[in-house]
Amino acid sequence: MAAGILLGIIVAITSAITAGQQHTLEAHTRIAGALASEEMLSRLVAVDYDDLLAWNGYTESVGSMTDVHGAAMPDVFNLIGRSVTVTTEMKTITELGVKIRGRMIQVQSFDQNGQILSEINHFVPEHADDAGSASAIGPEDRRELYA
């Protein structure tokens, strides 16, 4: 009888430890996914506006991510992949009554099951030099934005 009670206690403790480890691994993976998405976005915001569309559809499969220099990412990222979507769209700023053309960058990180761990969306406005008169905020509007 005592052996049965002891076995029950051991199973309960082992189950609790295993569950805790599983939660820790999941949290670790989500944090690494967010960092992977942020790292990719930091690369993309440095790309010339006209070159952003070339990144549309870019994917790094699970375990094959590289850093900005092309070197393999640290082992902590081996369970993660990431993808990039870049589209051209118009954003409306209702309060100012203007529409701004630009590129929407979406970076997703995912695990080996395809589950999305992190998603970041970032809008890059078209430069006034490239935009034409009606599609971007003009110099007068910029002064109002920063007043």
PyMOL commands that set and color helices and strands:
alter all, ss='L'
color gray80, all
select helices_A, chain A and resi 2-44+49-55+75-77+128-131+139-145
alter helices_A, ss='H'
color red, helices_A
select strands_A, chain A and resi 59-60+81-93+98-110+116-125
alter strands_A, ss='S'
color yellow, strands_A
deselect
rebuild
show_as cartoon
